[in-house]
Amino acid sequence: MSIITKMLKGVCVYWPLKSNESGEVAYDNYGQPQHTSPIEIKCRWEDVAVEFIDTKGTTQISKAMVYVESDVELGGMLFRGELTDVTDQDNPRENDGAWEIKRFDKLPNFKETEYLRTAYL
C-alpha cells in the first residue's frame, strides 16, 4: 500500500458538473452551473489557507486543500463528510461547508503508477 493510498482515510461528498446535450456545462435560469447526483469519495481534507493561481491567472487563497482518490472537475463541489450528512443533495450550494473546486492538480509518482490529486477550494 502506497503512502497516497494510506493518507486517504477521510470521506467527502463530490458533486460533478452536469452537461447539456452538446456536452457543455448545464446552467440554471440564474446562471449557476448545475450538478449531478452526489457521490462519496475517499479524501484527506485539510482546512488550510494556501495561495494558488486559478485558471484565469488570478491569485486566490484557498479555504481548504483536499487530496482525493479520483479526478474531479473545476466547478464541481466538495463537502467534508458522508452522504448522510448532506442536507440538500440536489443543491450543493445549500449545504454549509460545501465549496466549489477552484483548482485541481494531478501529480504522478516516479513510476507513473499512481497520482496525488489535489483540489483547492
N, C-alpha and C positions, 0 to 999 in steps of 0.2 A: 504494500500500500504506500502510495507516494505521499509526500507532505501536502500536496494540493488536495488530495482526497481526504487526508486526515483533518485538515483545517475547516472543512465544510460540515460542521456539526449542527448548525442552526437551520431554521426553516423560514422562508419568506414566501409571500404571495406575489405572483407576477401576472400582470395584465398585458398581453401583447396588443399591438395596434391592429385594428380591423381594416381590411382592404375592401375597396369597392370593386365593381365588375371589371374595371380597367386595370386593376392591380395597384392603384394609388391608395393612399390613406383616406379612409372614410371620415367625414366631418359631420357634426350635428348642425342644427339650424343656427347655433350660436358661434360656429366656427371652431368648436373644440373637437380634437381628434377622438374618434370612437375606439373602444377597446373590446376585445373578445372576452370570453369567459376566463376567469382567473384560474391559475394553476399553482400548486405548491412546488417549490424547488429548494434544493439544499443551498445553504449560503453561509457566509461569515459576515455579519453586519457590524460595521464599526462606525459609531457616531463621531466623526472627526471632520473638522473644517480643513479641507485641502484645496489649495488653489489649483485650478485647471483651466485649460483653454477649450471652449466649446467649438462646435462645427463652424460657427460664424467668425471665429478668431477672437472672440471676446473672453477676457479673463473673468472667471467666476470663482466663487467659494462654495464648496460642497456642504450639504447638510449631513451626508453620510457617504461612506465608501463601502460598497458591498461586493464581496467576492462570490461569484455564482458558479453553478455546475455546468451551465449551458449558455449559449449565446443569447443575448437579449437585445431588443431594438431601442434605438433612441426614440423618445416619446412614449415608450411603454412606461408602466407604473410598477413600483415595488412597494411592498408593505411588510414590515417586520412582524412575523407571527404566522399562525396557521390559518387555513381557510375558515375554521370555526370562529376565529377572532374577528373576521371581516363583518362589518355591519351592513354594507351595501355592495353586493357582488357585481351589480350591473353598472355602478357609477364609482369607479375607484377614487375619484377626487373627493367624494363624500366621506371617505374613511380618514379619521385622524391618524396621521403617521404614514399615509401613502404619498409617495413622492415620484415625480417624473424623472426618468433616466435622461440625463443631460449629456453624458459621455460614456462610451464603452470601449475598453481596451482589451486586447487578447494577446497575451504573451506566451510563446511556446517555450517548452523546456529545451534543453540542448539537443535531445534526440527527436524533437518534434512529435512526441507521442502523447503529450498532454499539454493543456493550455491553462494559464492563470487568467481567468476572466474577471474583469473589474468594471463595475458600474458606478458612476458618480451621480449622486442625486442632488 
